[in-house]
Amino acid sequence: MRLLIHDYAGHPFPVSLSRQLAARGHEVVHAFASELLTPRGILQRQEEDPPGLSFQAVPMSRDYRANKYSFLKRAGYEREYGHELVSLIRELRPDLICSGQTPSDPQLRLIRAATRLDIPVVTWVQDFYSMAVDKLARKKLPVLGALAGAWYRHLDAQCLRASAGVVAITEDFTPILAKFGVPEDKVTIIPNWAPLDELPLRPRRNAWSAKHGLDDKFVFLYSGTLAMKHNPDLLRRLALGFKDDPAVRVVIISEGPGADFLRGRQAQESLSNLLLLPFQPFTDMPEALAAADVLVTVLEADAGVFSVPSKVLTYHAAGRPILGAMPAENLSTRIIEQQVSGLCVRPDDWTGLLRGASVLRNDAPLRQSMAACARCYAEREFDIERIADRFEEVFSKAMGKNKGRSQSLRPKLET
């Protein structure tokens, strides 16, 4: 099968799916947005990659990063990106497209273009873009923001109903999908994962930890996006809470407004125990995560169930205890609590966060037990062979909805 796997964000785990599908004999083009500032996987061919795998950076405006939080400018950039996606589809003409983490407007343009070419599209639902837009727009422009939110919900509904199949990452999304008018038999639940083969366990003291002066420190480490659905002030409070403990470092691997906020407060409050680093190459992440004694994640209360941080799954693969400030109903919170792989508090409970941090700081056996539970969960659940089986089933079902196509006339993907 000739596949176009479009992961807008370029995150690590969808890349592992593309590599596995290509290893099974599929021709796979893995496409991603060119200018996003976010943690990314290995988005280039490696020596061991199968011949049927190629990568395609989809052009987007270089001004996107600077204007990401300008609603009107961002909408314009996303429309332009949609045009680029359409051009790519017309050029490649794959048998099937799987597209995820894509803003509503370009996703709808992709689906419409694919429909005209009789190409089935599987929409991979990682979160609900329209809900994030609604939240942000209402904060900035209460009246017009509500209208913007309604428009993007309309776009999302169109995307989902027009898809040949929908992959959702949690059962929590099914009531929302139903409200969008998506039939139950179109939805398949496939939880996210982390690429275990690219995240081997590493010793606590390693070249990365030595480079950053962390070998003899107790390290709380946060790695990932600090976006509108996060609360970077919790990380500031964590550093402030351990300001008088010279053995503790709070390490933040991120870029963008959240990291900029922390950088400003670091100077104002003399937080010498706060270490701010840019996104690291994914090849460095095994050692970076291993340098942590505790891995930290935060998520705002109103994110609820619609946003599930993939970093929590990466943290499990790293085999480290997790400290989280997230809504109780969020899937990530439930995983941590069910697997006993960390401690979680409500997003507004910063004193509880500090108490949990102190418990983990002072209880080495508890940390070791939680770390073992974390890695055990990852090894049990992140089997890429089984995951690829599930996606192939979804793709076959979606292709069945388009059986009238004449595949023999389709050109091969250009790689």
N, C-alpha and C positions, 0 to 999 in steps of 0.2 A: 504494500500500500504506500502511496506517495502522500506524506503527511506534512502539513505546515503546523508546527507547534509555536504559537505566538504567546509568549509570556512578557507582557509589557514591562514588568519590573526587572526581568533578568535575574531572578533569585536562584539560589543554588539547587533547590529540590526539583523544579521543573526541568532543569538541564539534565539531571540524573535520569529522569524519565525519557527524555529524548535520546540519551546515550543508550539506554536499555532497549528502546524500541528499534533503534538503528542496529544494535547488535543482533536483533531478531530478524533482520533482513529487510525492514522497512526503509524506504528512502525518506529521510527526515531533514527538513530545514527548520532550525530553531531560530525564531525571530524575536527581537526585543527592541525597546526604545533606546535610541542612541545617547540621549543626554540626561537621563535621570540620575539623581544623586541618591543612591541607595545601596545597601549591601548587595553584592552581585556574585554570581557563581563563576565558574570557569567557562567563559563565553568564546573560547577559541578552540580549534581542533587540537587534540593532543595526539602524541605519537601512536598511542594504543587505540584511538578511536576507530570505529568501523568505517569503511569507505562511504557508506550511504548517509553519513552525517555531515551537515554543513551548518554554518551560522550566518545570520543576516541581521546587521544593525539597521533598524528602520529609521531613516532620518527624521529628526525633529528640531525645532528651532533652538539655537544655542542660547537664546534669551530665556528659555523656559525656566532654568534654575533661578535666575534673578527675579523672575516675575511669577513664580509658582503660586504665591498667595494673593495675587491680584486676580480676582474672579474672572473679570472680562478678558484680560490678556490670556489667562490660562485656557479659557474656553476657546479662544481663537487658535492657540497653539494645538489644542487637541483636535480641532477640526482639520487643521493642516496635516496633523499626524494621520488622521483618518484617510485623507486623500493619498498619502504615501502607502498606507496599508492596501488600499484598493489597487494602486499601481502594482504592488508586489503580488497580489493575488492574481491579477490579470497576466502577469509575467509567468508565474509559476504554475498556475492551474493545477493545484494538488487534487488528490482524491477526497481529502477531508481536511478540515481545519479545526484545531482545538485552540481556543483563545481564552486567556485568563488575565485577571488583575488589570483589565483594560478599562479606561474611563468610558462612560456611557456613549458619548457621541461617536468616537472612532469605532467602538464595538458595533454600533448599529450600522455604520457605514460598511464595515467589514462584512457583516451578515447580509446586507442588501446586495453588495457586490457578489458575494458567494452564491446567493440565491439566483441571481441572474445567470450565473455560470453553472447552475445545478450542482453546486458543491455543498455538501452538508457541513454544518458548523456545530461543534460541541462547545458550549459556553461553560467555562470552569470558574465557578463562583467562589472566590476567596473572601469577599466581603461585598457590601452593597454600596456602590459609589454614590447612588442617589441619596442615601441616608447621611453620608459624610458631607455631601454638598448642602443638603437641607440644614444640617447642624451649623456649618460654617456660615452659610448665607444668612440664616436667621440672626446669628450673632452680630453680623455687620450691618444688615439691612432688614429689620424685622418684617416689614410688609412685603417688599420686593423679594426678600429672601424666601419667604413662604412660596411665592410664585415660582421662583427658581427651583426650589425643592420639588414642587409638584411637576414641573417640566421634566426634571431628571428622573423622577419616578416613572413618568410616562415613557421616557426613553428606555429605562431598564426593563419595564414591562414588555415593550416591543422586542427588545433584544432576546429576552428569555422565551417569550412565546414563539418567536420565529426560529429558535434554535432547534436543530434535529435532536439534540440531547443536552442535558444539563448535569454537570458534575458539581455537587455541593460538598463542602469539606466537613459539615457537621449536620446532624439531625435538627439542630437548633434552627437551621435555615429553612426547613420545610414549611412552617407556617407562613413565613414571609414570602416564599416562592408561591404558595397557594394564593396569597393575596394578590400577587402579580398575575394570577391566572395561568400558572404553569401546571399542566396535568401531572398527577403523582407518578404515572408510569413513564414520564419523560426524565425523572430525576433519579440519579444514582449517587449515593453517599460514598465518597472515597476520602478518608481523612488525610490531611497533609502528613509529611514526614520530613526527615533530614537525611542527606546522603551519607550513610554510614561509612562507605568505602573511602569517602573524602574527608571524614572526620575521625581518624584513628585516635585512640587514647594516647596522650603524651604525659610525661612527668611534670609535676608541679614546677620544678626548676628546669628551665630549658633556655634555649638561645634567645627567645622572644622576651621572657621574663627578665633575663639578665640585661638585655639591651635597654630595658625601661626601668631598671633599678628596683625590681619587685621581688627578687629572690628571698630577701629577708623580711618582707612585709606581709601583713594579712590583707588580702585583696578582695574587695567587693567590685565586681566588674559588670558593666552594662554594655552590650554591643547591639547596635541596630539603629533603625530610624527613630528619631524623636520628632514625630509629626503632630498634627492638630489633635489626634486622639490620645496623645501621651501627656504626661504632666512632669516636665523636667524639674519642677520645683521640689518634687519628692527626692530626687537625686541630690539636689543642693542640701536638703535637710539631712539626708544620710551623711553627707560629708561633714556638715556642721555638727552632727551628733557625735562624730568621732574625731573632731578637730583637735582634742587634747590627748589623743592616743597616738603617739608618734609611730607606732608599729603598723597603723592602718592606712591603706590607700584606697580611694574610691576612683576607679578607672572607668572612663566613658569613651567608648569607640563609636563616634557618630559625627555627623556634619549637618549643617543647616540651622534653622532658627533655634531649636532646642539647645544645641551645642553652643550657639552664640549667646543665648541667655545665660547658660552656666559659666561661660567665659567671663561675662560681665560681672556676675555675682562673685566669681572666684576672686577677681581683683578687689571688689568692694569689701568683701568679708575676709580677705586674707586666707583663703582656703588652700593652704599649701599641700594639703593631703588629697586634693582633687587633681587627677591627671586626665587631661583631655587630649584625645588622639583622633586623627581622621580615620575614615573607613580603611580597613586593612585588606590587602589582597586575600582572596579566599584561601589560597595555598598557605597563608600564615595563620589562619584561624584555629587549626588544631592546637598549636602552641599558645596562641593568645588566650583561648578559652581555658586551656589547662593551667595557665598562670593564675587563674582565679581560685580563691578558696570558696567563694560564694558568687553565683551568677544572679543578677538582678533584672527584674522586668517590671514595668509599670504600664498602666492603661487607665484612662479616665473612666469615671463611673458611667457616663452616658454612652460609652461605646457598647455597653451591654453585651449582647450575643453577636452583634453584626461584625465584629472585628476580632479575629483570632491571631495573636502574634505568632508568626512562624519561628521567631527566635526561641520561644519556649521549647520547641521540638529540637532545635539545634543544641540548646542547653542540655537537654536529656542525653543527646548523643555524646556530648562532651564529658559526661559522667561527673558532674559537679552538683552540689545542693543548690536549690533555687530559692530566692527570696522574691516574692511577688506582691505588688499592690494592684489588684485587679478586681473587677466586679465578681461577686460570688457565682453569678449565673454564666460567666464566660467559660467556654470549653477549656481554655488553658488552666484556669483555676481548678476546675474539676479534675483535670488530668493530674496536676501536681498533688492535690489532696488525695485522690484515689490511689496514686502510686507511692505516696509518702516520700516524694522526691524533693520536698521543700516546705516552706512555710508561706502562707498567703494571708494578707489582710485586705480590708476594704481600701479603695483608692483614696478616700478622704481621711484615713486613719494613719497619719504620719507618726503619731506616738507609738502605735502598734507596729509600724514598720521598723522603728528604732528598737523596740523591744525584741522583735524577731531577729533583727540584725545582731543584737547583743547575745541572744541565745545561741545563735550559730557561731558567733565569734568565740564563745567560751566553751563550746561543747564539741570537741573533736570527734568523739564516737558517734554523735548524732549526725555530724557532717558526713562521716564515712558511710554510715548506713544509708543516708539519703542519696549520696553519690552513687552507691551501688544500685539502689532502686531505680535511679534515673537511667543509668546505662542499660540495666536489665530491660526496662520498658522499651528503650530505643531498639535494642537487638531483637526483641520480640515483635515489635510492630512495624519497623521500617524495612521490611523485606521487599526490595525493589522488584524482584521477580514476581511476587504475588501482586504488587501494586500495578505492574505493567500488564499482568493478566486481566485485572479489572478494567483498565483503560482500553485494552483491546476488545473486551466485551462491549463496552460502551460504543466504541468506534464501529464495530460490526453492526450493532443495532441501529446506529445512526445511518450507516450506509444502506441498510435494509429499507429505510424510509425513502431512499433515493434510487430504488432499483431500476427505475426506467432510464437511467443514464447510460450512455454508450461510452464505457471506459476505454475501449480499444482505440478511440479517436483522440484520447488525451495525450499531449506531449509529456515527456519525462520532465521531472523537475530539473531546472538548471541550477547547478551547484557551483 
